[in-house]
Amino acid sequence: MSASTKKEAAHYVVTAHPPGGVLLTAKCNFTSPFSL
């Protein structure tokens, strides 16, 4: 997965969820699909 794709996914996470849920969602996203 390219760096630009990770950036877009991170941007989506930040804009699609409230601040309280960003860290949890981002952690799930970056530890599951991006690390495989």
C-alpha positions as CSV (number, residue, x, y, z in Angstrom):
1,M,0.0,0.0,0.0
2,S,1.4,3.4,-1.0
3,A,2.1,6.3,1.4
4,S,-0.5,8.4,-0.4
5,T,-3.2,5.7,0.2
6,K,-2.3,5.7,3.9
7,K,-2.6,9.5,3.9
8,E,-6.0,9.3,2.3
9,A,-7.2,6.7,4.7
10,A,-5.9,8.6,7.7
11,H,-7.6,11.8,6.4
12,Y,-10.9,9.8,6.0
13,V,-10.7,8.5,9.5
14,V,-10.1,12.0,11.0
15,T,-12.9,13.6,9.0
16,A,-15.4,10.7,9.3
17,H,-15.3,10.3,13.1
18,P,-15.5,12.6,16.2
19,P,-12.2,13.5,17.9
20,G,-13.0,11.0,20.7
21,G,-13.1,8.1,18.3
22,V,-10.3,9.1,16.0
23,L,-7.5,7.5,18.0
24,L,-9.3,4.2,18.5
25,T,-10.4,4.0,14.9
26,A,-7.0,5.0,13.5
27,K,-5.3,2.4,15.7
28,C,-7.6,-0.3,14.4
29,N,-7.1,0.8,10.8
30,F,-3.3,1.1,11.0
31,T,-2.7,-2.1,13.0
32,S,-5.0,-4.3,10.9
33,P,-5.2,-3.7,7.2
34,F,-2.1,-1.5,6.7
35,S,0.3,-3.8,8.5
36,L,-0.6,-6.9,6.6
